[in-house]
Amino acid sequence: MTSILRSPQALQLTLALIKPDAVAHPLILEAVHQQILSNKFLIVRMRELLWRKEDCQKFYREHEDSVVSASREIAAFFPDFSEQRWYEEEEPQLRCGPVHYSPEGGIHFAAPSGGLGPA
């Protein structure tokens, strides 16, 4: 799937957490995934994670009231992800397109000139 985004506004990062009861049912998980895509969200990273109940409680307790917690939450799930680098390098490419979606990887990526595949 290829699309070209032309937006004068910068893209924003959003962290989507899919709870275990949805992940446990492949059809529900696929429906959630399709809903994300049909609402024109770009998936730039995806990761499956299994946490103990105590880890989940700590995570939600630390982040329940913070408006600026998105950066901390993204860092918790994607420790190698650099938000600054994403905004400097990937965001302009994704915003201006062309953009491809990889069903195998489950993410969107900016199309390199001359071929398909993650940049």
Z-matrix of the N, CA and C atoms (Angstrom, degrees):
N
C 1 1.431
C 2 1.522 1 107.99
N 3 1.306 2 117.79 1 127.21
C 4 1.451 3 123.40 2 179.29
C 5 1.512 4 108.96 3 -120.61
N 6 1.310 5 115.38 4 139.04
C 7 1.450 6 119.85 5 173.98
C 8 1.515 7 108.14 6 -143.98
N 9 1.306 8 115.97 7 157.29
C 10 1.452 9 121.15 8 176.76
C 11 1.514 10 107.26 9 -119.18
N 12 1.323 11 115.09 10 121.45
C 13 1.454 12 120.46 11 177.40
C 14 1.514 13 108.61 12 -97.30
N 15 1.282 14 117.10 13 131.86
C 16 1.455 15 122.12 14 175.05
C 17 1.512 16 106.63 15 -127.92
N 18 1.313 17 116.31 16 95.32
C 19 1.448 18 120.97 17 -177.29
C 20 1.514 19 109.43 18 -129.63
N 21 1.314 20 117.39 19 130.13
C 22 1.460 21 119.61 20 176.98
C 23 1.534 22 111.76 21 -73.57
N 24 1.324 23 117.13 22 -16.79
C 25 1.454 24 121.28 23 -178.85
C 26 1.520 25 110.33 24 -95.72
N 27 1.326 26 114.71 25 146.28
C 28 1.460 27 119.95 26 176.35
C 29 1.523 28 109.70 27 -65.92
N 30 1.316 29 115.60 28 147.21
C 31 1.463 30 120.56 29 174.92
C 32 1.527 31 108.80 30 -72.65
N 33 1.307 32 116.60 31 155.92
C 34 1.459 33 121.62 32 177.13
C 35 1.517 34 108.90 33 -114.82
N 36 1.321 35 115.35 34 147.14
C 37 1.465 36 120.12 35 176.24
C 38 1.517 37 109.29 36 -85.76
N 39 1.313 38 116.07 37 136.68
C 40 1.461 39 123.32 38 176.64
C 41 1.519 40 107.56 39 -131.70
N 42 1.324 41 116.54 40 133.13
C 43 1.447 42 120.92 41 177.19
C 44 1.516 43 108.60 42 -98.84
N 45 1.321 44 116.61 43 123.82
C 46 1.466 45 121.39 44 177.22
C 47 1.519 46 108.46 45 -109.77
N 48 1.314 47 116.17 46 123.89
C 49 1.455 48 122.02 47 176.37
C 50 1.516 49 108.06 48 -109.71
N 51 1.313 50 116.32 49 126.09
C 52 1.462 51 120.84 50 178.98
C 53 1.519 52 107.17 51 -107.12
N 54 1.303 53 115.17 52 121.29
C 55 1.461 54 120.86 53 -172.60
C 56 1.525 55 112.01 54 -73.32
N 57 1.341 56 115.72 55 158.46
C 58 1.469 57 121.28 56 -174.09
C 59 1.521 58 115.22 57 -55.82
N 60 1.329 59 118.71 58 -34.79
C 61 1.464 60 118.70 59 -178.38
C 62 1.521 61 111.46 60 -65.14
N 63 1.333 62 118.03 61 -30.37
C 64 1.467 63 120.89 62 176.45
C 65 1.527 64 110.98 63 -78.05
N 66 1.323 65 116.20 64 -40.26
C 67 1.460 66 120.89 65 -179.12
C 68 1.528 67 110.94 66 -66.44
N 69 1.311 68 116.79 67 -28.92
C 70 1.465 69 120.83 68 -178.41
C 71 1.521 70 113.14 69 -67.83
N 72 1.313 71 117.66 70 -18.83
C 73 1.460 72 122.40 71 -178.32
C 74 1.526 73 109.14 72 -116.08
N 75 1.327 74 118.51 73 106.18
C 76 1.461 75 121.33 74 -175.72
C 77 1.529 76 114.27 75 -53.75
N 78 1.316 77 118.45 76 -37.68
C 79 1.466 78 119.91 77 -179.74
C 80 1.525 79 111.51 78 -68.40
N 81 1.311 80 116.67 79 -38.70
C 82 1.467 81 119.92 80 177.47
C 83 1.522 82 109.87 81 -68.05
N 84 1.327 83 116.88 82 -43.68
C 85 1.464 84 120.54 83 178.07
C 86 1.526 85 110.74 84 -59.09
N 87 1.322 86 117.50 85 -44.39
C 88 1.467 87 120.86 86 178.60
C 89 1.525 88 110.83 87 -63.80
N 90 1.326 89 118.00 88 -38.82
C 91 1.467 90 121.27 89 178.21
C 92 1.534 91 110.67 90 -64.16
N 93 1.325 92 117.05 91 -40.94
C 94 1.469 93 120.72 92 177.34
C 95 1.523 94 109.50 93 -63.52
N 96 1.320 95 116.14 94 -44.73
C 97 1.469 96 121.53 95 179.08
C 98 1.534 97 110.67 96 -59.69
N 99 1.310 98 116.84 97 -45.94
C 100 1.468 99 120.70 98 179.81
C 101 1.530 100 111.39 99 -65.51
N 102 1.318 101 117.19 100 -34.62
C 103 1.463 102 120.71 101 177.69
C 104 1.525 103 110.64 102 -65.12
N 105 1.317 104 116.60 103 -41.06
C 106 1.460 105 120.96 104 176.66
C 107 1.527 106 109.65 105 -60.25
N 108 1.335 107 116.42 106 -47.42
C 109 1.462 108 120.34 107 -179.61
C 110 1.524 109 112.08 108 -66.38
N 111 1.320 110 117.99 109 -41.25
C 112 1.468 111 120.40 110 -177.47
C 113 1.523 112 112.11 111 -68.24
N 114 1.318 113 117.40 112 -20.27
C 115 1.462 114 121.08 113 175.80
C 116 1.525 115 112.00 114 -91.44
N 117 1.327 116 114.96 115 15.01
C 118 1.462 117 123.94 116 172.92
C 119 1.526 118 114.36 117 63.67
N 120 1.337 119 115.96 118 28.04
C 121 1.455 120 119.45 119 170.74
C 122 1.522 121 107.81 120 -79.09
N 123 1.319 122 116.94 121 143.99
C 124 1.457 123 122.12 122 173.45
C 125 1.517 124 107.15 123 -97.63
N 126 1.299 125 117.18 124 129.49
C 127 1.457 126 121.71 125 177.96
C 128 1.521 127 106.64 126 -94.60
N 129 1.338 128 117.08 127 112.71
C 130 1.463 129 120.03 128 -175.79
C 131 1.525 130 112.87 129 -103.46
N 132 1.313 131 118.13 130 -17.63
C 133 1.459 132 122.97 131 172.99
C 134 1.521 133 107.31 132 -149.22
N 135 1.338 134 115.93 133 149.07
C 136 1.453 135 119.86 134 176.38
C 137 1.529 136 107.29 135 -145.32
N 138 1.323 137 114.79 136 141.88
C 139 1.459 138 119.46 137 -178.43
C 140 1.518 139 109.14 138 -152.97
N 141 1.321 140 116.28 139 138.77
C 142 1.456 141 121.07 140 171.73
C 143 1.520 142 107.37 141 -97.50
N 144 1.320 143 114.98 142 137.24
C 145 1.455 144 120.20 143 -175.22
C 146 1.522 145 108.98 144 -141.56
N 147 1.312 146 116.71 145 136.52
C 148 1.456 147 121.67 146 176.82
C 149 1.522 148 107.87 147 -114.03
N 150 1.325 149 115.22 148 114.74
C 151 1.462 150 120.88 149 -179.77
C 152 1.508 151 110.61 150 -111.40
N 153 1.330 152 114.94 151 149.99
C 154 1.462 153 120.70 152 171.30
C 155 1.529 154 108.23 153 -74.37
N 156 1.295 155 116.99 154 159.14
C 157 1.461 156 122.10 155 -179.77
C 158 1.531 157 110.69 156 -56.29
N 159 1.322 158 117.30 157 -40.50
C 160 1.467 159 121.44 158 -179.17
C 161 1.531 160 111.33 159 -62.75
N 162 1.347 161 116.47 160 -39.29
C 163 1.467 162 120.43 161 178.55
C 164 1.527 163 110.77 162 -63.95
N 165 1.321 164 116.32 163 -42.63
C 166 1.464 165 121.03 164 179.04
C 167 1.530 166 111.07 165 -62.65
N 168 1.327 167 116.23 166 -45.12
C 169 1.461 168 119.89 167 -179.45
C 170 1.523 169 110.96 168 -62.10
N 171 1.323 170 116.82 169 -42.15
C 172 1.467 171 120.86 170 178.47
C 173 1.524 172 110.80 171 -63.83
N 174 1.329 173 116.13 172 -44.55
C 175 1.459 174 120.28 173 -179.65
C 176 1.528 175 111.13 174 -59.34
N 177 1.313 176 117.19 175 -49.52
C 178 1.464 177 120.33 176 -178.40
C 179 1.523 178 112.21 177 -68.55
N 180 1.330 179 118.30 178 -35.15
C 181 1.459 180 121.14 179 178.36
C 182 1.526 181 110.09 180 -64.15
N 183 1.333 182 117.50 181 -41.16
C 184 1.462 183 121.50 182 -178.51
C 185 1.522 184 113.11 183 -72.53
N 186 1.329 185 118.77 184 -22.67
C 187 1.450 186 121.55 185 -171.87
C 188 1.523 187 114.78 186 -116.90
N 189 1.306 188 118.36 187 3.50
C 190 1.460 189 119.60 188 -171.41
C 191 1.521 190 114.32 189 -68.28
N 192 1.328 191 119.13 190 -30.28
C 193 1.457 192 120.18 191 -174.34
C 194 1.525 193 114.20 192 -111.98
N 195 1.301 194 118.34 193 0.89
C 196 1.459 195 120.25 194 -172.28
C 197 1.517 196 112.50 195 -93.62
N 198 1.328 197 114.82 196 125.64
C 199 1.462 198 120.33 197 176.21
C 200 1.526 199 110.50 198 -73.23
N 201 1.313 200 117.16 199 -30.23
C 202 1.464 201 122.06 200 -177.39
C 203 1.522 202 112.70 201 -96.75
N 204 1.311 203 117.59 202 18.93
C 205 1.462 204 119.88 203 -175.33
C 206 1.521 205 113.85 204 -77.90
N 207 1.318 206 118.90 205 -11.83
C 208 1.465 207 120.37 206 -176.63
C 209 1.523 208 111.95 207 -56.60
N 210 1.320 209 117.99 208 -43.56
C 211 1.467 210 120.09 209 179.62
C 212 1.511 211 111.48 210 -62.75
N 213 1.327 212 117.04 211 -41.82
C 214 1.471 213 120.22 212 178.33
C 215 1.523 214 110.61 213 -66.18
N 216 1.324 215 116.91 214 -39.33
C 217 1.458 216 120.36 215 -179.35
C 218 1.519 217 111.13 216 -66.40
N 219 1.326 218 116.46 217 -43.68
C 220 1.464 219 120.06 218 178.00
C 221 1.527 220 109.37 219 -60.72
N 222 1.331 221 117.43 220 -42.91
C 223 1.466 222 121.18 221 179.40
C 224 1.529 223 111.57 222 -63.71
N 225 1.324 224 117.58 223 -33.38
C 226 1.470 225 120.61 224 179.54
C 227 1.523 226 111.23 225 -66.97
N 228 1.322 227 116.65 226 -37.49
C 229 1.459 228 120.43 227 -177.00
C 230 1.524 229 112.99 228 -90.75
N 231 1.317 230 116.50 229 -28.87
C 232 1.469 231 121.37 230 -177.62
C 233 1.525 232 108.79 231 -129.88
N 234 1.340 233 118.55 232 74.90
C 235 1.468 234 120.41 233 -174.78
C 236 1.527 235 114.26 234 -60.67
N 237 1.321 236 118.32 235 -25.00
C 238 1.469 237 120.66 236 -179.92
C 239 1.527 238 112.68 237 -87.80
N 240 1.323 239 117.25 238 -3.87
C 241 1.467 240 121.78 239 -177.17
C 242 1.522 241 109.77 240 -80.98
N 243 1.318 242 116.99 241 125.68
C 244 1.460 243 122.05 242 176.05
C 245 1.518 244 108.37 243 -102.86
N 246 1.328 245 115.51 244 109.56
C 247 1.454 246 120.21 245 -179.84
C 248 1.528 247 110.87 246 -61.17
N 249 1.319 248 117.80 247 -41.31
C 250 1.464 249 121.32 248 179.22
C 251 1.525 250 110.84 249 -62.43
N 252 1.342 251 116.92 250 -46.54
C 253 1.461 252 119.99 251 179.19
C 254 1.523 253 110.71 252 -62.89
N 255 1.347 254 116.81 253 -38.38
C 256 1.453 255 120.33 254 179.20
C 257 1.520 256 110.10 255 -60.87
N 258 1.332 257 117.55 256 -47.56
C 259 1.464 258 120.88 257 -179.47
C 260 1.529 259 112.18 258 -66.12
N 261 1.325 260 116.86 259 -33.28
C 262 1.467 261 120.19 260 -179.17
C 263 1.524 262 113.02 261 -78.99
N 264 1.343 263 117.34 262 -38.89
C 265 1.455 264 120.36 263 -171.50
C 266 1.524 265 114.68 264 -109.19
N 267 1.324 266 118.04 265 -49.06
C 268 1.462 267 120.54 266 -173.50
C 269 1.528 268 113.23 267 -84.93
N 270 1.327 269 116.79 268 -41.16
C 271 1.465 270 119.97 269 -175.12
C 272 1.526 271 112.79 270 -56.73
N 273 1.351 272 119.31 271 -47.14
C 274 1.478 273 117.99 272 179.27
C 275 1.529 274 113.24 273 -60.84
N 276 1.340 275 116.58 274 -36.38
C 277 1.458 276 119.94 275 179.37
C 278 1.524 277 111.18 276 -69.26
N 279 1.333 278 116.70 277 -41.59
C 280 1.464 279 120.10 278 179.05
C 281 1.526 280 110.68 279 -68.20
N 282 1.325 281 117.58 280 -37.89
C 283 1.462 282 121.47 281 -178.30
C 284 1.528 283 111.14 282 -68.32
N 285 1.313 284 117.04 283 -38.35
C 286 1.471 285 120.44 284 -174.69
C 287 1.525 286 113.17 285 -94.54
N 288 1.326 287 117.23 286 -11.02
C 289 1.459 288 121.72 287 174.90
C 290 1.501 289 113.39 288 68.00
N 291 1.318 290 119.07 289 -178.81
C 292 1.460 291 124.80 290 -5.71
C 293 1.523 292 112.06 291 -70.62
N 294 1.312 293 115.06 292 153.48
C 295 1.461 294 123.13 293 -177.43
C 296 1.520 295 108.67 294 -122.33
N 297 1.320 296 116.04 295 136.84
C 298 1.462 297 121.74 296 176.74
C 299 1.519 298 109.19 297 -116.43
N 300 1.332 299 115.69 298 153.09
C 301 1.452 300 121.80 299 174.61
C 302 1.519 301 108.41 300 -113.46
N 303 1.314 302 115.95 301 130.17
C 304 1.458 303 121.47 302 178.68
C 305 1.523 304 109.19 303 -102.94
N 306 1.339 305 118.51 304 105.17
C 307 1.465 306 119.58 305 177.72
C 308 1.537 307 112.46 306 -60.49
N 309 1.327 308 116.69 307 -32.66
C 310 1.464 309 119.80 308 -179.96
C 311 1.524 310 110.93 309 -65.95
N 312 1.318 311 116.47 310 -45.26
C 313 1.460 312 120.22 311 -179.54
C 314 1.509 313 113.14 312 -87.41
N 315 1.341 314 116.27 313 -19.13
C 316 1.453 315 120.94 314 179.35
C 317 1.507 316 114.05 315 73.99
N 318 1.356 317 117.68 316 20.22
C 319 1.462 318 120.42 317 -178.77
C 320 1.526 319 110.89 318 -132.65
N 321 1.314 320 115.08 319 161.82
C 322 1.457 321 122.27 320 171.65
C 323 1.529 322 108.53 321 -93.14
N 324 1.307 323 116.16 322 153.36
C 325 1.454 324 120.52 323 175.77
C 326 1.514 325 108.99 324 -149.75
N 327 1.330 326 114.96 325 152.90
C 328 1.452 327 120.29 326 176.35
C 329 1.522 328 107.59 327 -73.40
N 330 1.309 329 115.37 328 131.64
C 331 1.463 330 120.82 329 -177.52
C 332 1.522 331 109.34 330 -72.11
N 333 1.330 332 116.77 331 125.48
C 334 1.452 333 118.17 332 174.13
C 335 1.520 334 109.64 333 -70.79
N 336 1.289 335 116.82 334 151.28
C 337 1.453 336 118.45 335 178.12
C 338 1.518 337 109.05 336 -68.51
N 339 1.325 338 115.30 337 123.86
C 340 1.450 339 120.22 338 176.01
C 341 1.517 340 115.92 339 99.88
N 342 1.334 341 119.41 340 5.10
C 343 1.447 342 117.22 341 177.83
C 344 1.511 343 113.51 342 175.04
N 345 1.328 344 114.91 343 174.44
C 346 1.453 345 121.78 344 179.96
C 347 1.532 346 109.39 345 -101.38
N 348 1.305 347 115.88 346 155.33
C 349 1.454 348 122.02 347 176.77
C 350 1.500 349 109.91 348 130.76
N 351 1.336 350 117.39 349 154.01
C 352 1.458 351 120.14 350 -179.41
C 353 1.513 352 111.48 351 -57.56
N 354 1.325 353 114.97 352 139.61
C 355 1.469 354 121.14 353 -179.54
C 356 1.500 355 110.77 354 -73.62
